[in-house]
Amino acid sequence: MEIRFHSKAYCIDGYAGEVEYVFINRRSWKVTHMIIKEDGRESDDWIVPLRFLETSAPDAVRLNCTLAQVRGLPHFTLLGLPARNLYETAGELVGTDTYSVLEASLRQAYELNVPPGYDFLYWGTQVGTADRQVGRLNAVRFEPKHHMLSALVIQQRFLWMKKAYAIPSRNIAEIEPEIVTLHADLTGVEALPAMPPRRS
């Protein structure tokens, strides 16, 4: 089964929001929770246990619970930290592009409230080897019965062309905030067969 980030999440009785994050138990490597974000600037985020996931399609997930049940679940919050001036940040990142500067500034402005013993993944998480980035995270795959993490789906962009790869979980060395480090080198990743972003 696969969860694609930014998929629409639907309850039995209506639309709940989008999938923003996925939690993984650091010890068991089980995918345990999704964070569903309600639409809107000042919206709520809910921690939804994976037991509520009924089906997953390329652009949507369906939950076997009601909107009221989701809204009764614990909230997921961002802990605000003192934001640093963007130009100060840029001065420390000479030679990087504007996107990297903005990304670094946002990382310094917030800290995710992740429960102890869990790692989190989200759309665009860097996936790389010890020496370079190989792609950005697009989706998470797991074994349906026990929810064991089975693969990460990454995308590589080359100008107008995209390639998607499923990286087996055995190639993951470490999951940290902002980056997933792989055991495989870049050649090993590119030797994997390219495939569509979704495969059940």
N, C-alpha and C positions, 0 to 999 in steps of 0.2 A: 504494500500500500504506500501511497505517496501523498505528502502534504506539500503543496506549493505555496510559498509565501505570497501574501496579498490575495489569496483566494477568498471569495465571498463565503461567509458562513451562514447557513440557514438552519433555524430551529424548526420544530414541527409546525409552529404557528407563525413563522415569519423570519425576516432577515435580521441577523444579529450584529453583523459587522464584518471585519476582515481579519484573517490570520496574520498576526504581526511577528510573533516569536514562537519558538518551540523549546521546551525544557527537556533536558536529557539527564538522567541519573548518572552521576560520575562513576559510581561503583558498578552498577549493573549494565550500563549502556542501553537502558530502556528509554524510549520516548514516552514521557509521562503526562505532559500537559501542553496545551496550546494557549496562547494569549490572543483573545479576540478583542479587537479594538472597534468600538462603536464609531460610526461616522461623525465627523464634526471636530472643530478645532479644540474645544474644551470637552472632549469626550471621555468616556470611561473605558478602561481595559479590564477584562475579566480573566481569571485563571481557570481554564476549562480542562478538567481531567480527560485524558484520552478515552476513557470508557464511554464518554458521550459521543464519540465519533462513530457514525454509522456507515457513511460512504464518502469517497473522495473522488472527484473528477478533476480534469485539468484546471478549471477555473472556479471550482466551488467545493465546499465540504458541507455535508449534511449531518446534523446532530440529532440524536434521539431524545431530545429534551425540549422544554418550552422556553420561550423568551424570559418568562418569570423565573424559571430555574437558573438560567444563565445569570440574570441580574441579581440573583441571591448568592452567587459565588464570590469568593474573595477577590478584591481588586488587586491589580498589578500596578505599581506606581514607579515613577521616576523620582529619585532623590535629587533635588536640585543642589548643585555645587556652585561656588562663585565662578561666574563665567569670566574668562580672560579676554582681553581686547584682541580682536581679530588681527590687527596689524602687528601686535606683539607676537602672536602665534606665527604669522606669516614671516616675520623676521627670523624665526628659528627654523623655518622650512624653506630656505632659499633654494631655488632650483626645482621646486615642485609646482604642479599645476594648481589652478584656482580650486578645483574640486577637492584636491587633497587638503588644501588649507582649510576650506570650509568644514570638511569631514573631521579634521583634527580639532577644530574649534568646538564643534558639537560634542565630540567625545569628552572634552574638558568641561563642558557645561553641565553634563548630566552623568549620573551613575545609576545603573540599573539595580533595582531591589530584587536580587536573585536569592532564593533560599539556599542555605548552606548545603553543600553536597550535590548541587546541580550546576550544569552548564547550560548556556542558552545559545540558540542560533537564530538568525534572521536573514532576510533578503539582502544580498550584497556583502555578506561576511566574506572577508578575504580567505581564500584557500590557497596554500602555497607550501613549498618545500623549504628547506633550511636556507636556500640561497635566493629564491625568487617566488613571486606570485604566479599561480597557474590559472586562476579563474575566480569567479565570484559565485557565491551560493545562490541557488535558485529554488531548491526544493530538498526535502528530506524523505528518504524511503525507510520503511521499517517492516518487520515481519508481522503480519496482521494478528496472529494468535497471541503472541507474548510481547509484542511491541518492541522487539529488539531492533536497534538501529542497524540497518543493512547497507545503506549507501547514502552518499551526498551527491546531489545533482548540481554540477557547476556549469557555468557558461563562460566561454572565451569569446572575445570580440576581436575581429580583425577588420577594421574599417566598417564596411557595410555587411560583412559576413559574421555569422554566429555559429559556434559549435557547442554542443552540449555533451558532457561526459558524466557517467555515473561512477563515482569513486567508491569502491567497496570499503566498508568500515574498517576492515583489517589494515588498510593503508593509513589510517588516522593515527598520528603519534600523540597529538594533544589538541584539546579544544580550549581556547582562551577567549576572553572578551576581544572582539574585533578580528580574530584570526583563528583558522584551523590549520595546524601544521601536519604535513603528511610525511610518512616514511619514504614514499617513492620519490625519485628524482623527476625532473620535468620530462625527460625522455620516457620514463615509465608511465606517466599520466597520458602523454600524447599517443602512446602505443595502445591505449584502451580504445575500443571501437566507439566512434561518435554515434550518438543516438538521439532520438527526440527527447525533450525535457521530461516527458511523462511516459512511464511504462508500468502497468499494474503488476 
